[in-house]
């Protein structure tokens, strides 16, 4: 069941709906606000939209990096599983 959350990002109040629990939503908001703070530290006088876009790019970059790591790990697991299956079949 979707729950409504009021959040404030860069002075903009938004209402969002999510199926996730309160802790997960809080973690998502913290991740974004932490990225926004990093962008604000490294650049002065940016418009709120520019800050939001740069923070979104940082989050997207991290997501893509983690997806790559996940694919690599899944590929390794699949290879090892196939090797174990082959060993089991050869031992029979």
Number of C-alpha atoms within 10 A of each C-alpha: 6 10 11 10 14 9 15 12 13 14 8 8 10 10 9 12 12 13 11 12 10 12 9 12 17 14 11 12 15 12 13 18 17 13 20 22 13 15 19 17 9 7 9 9 8 11 9 15 10 12 21 20 13 17 22 15 13 16 16 12 12 12 12 11 11 12 12 12 12 12 11 12 12 12 12 12 12 12 12 12 12 12 12 12 12 11 11 10 9 8 7 5
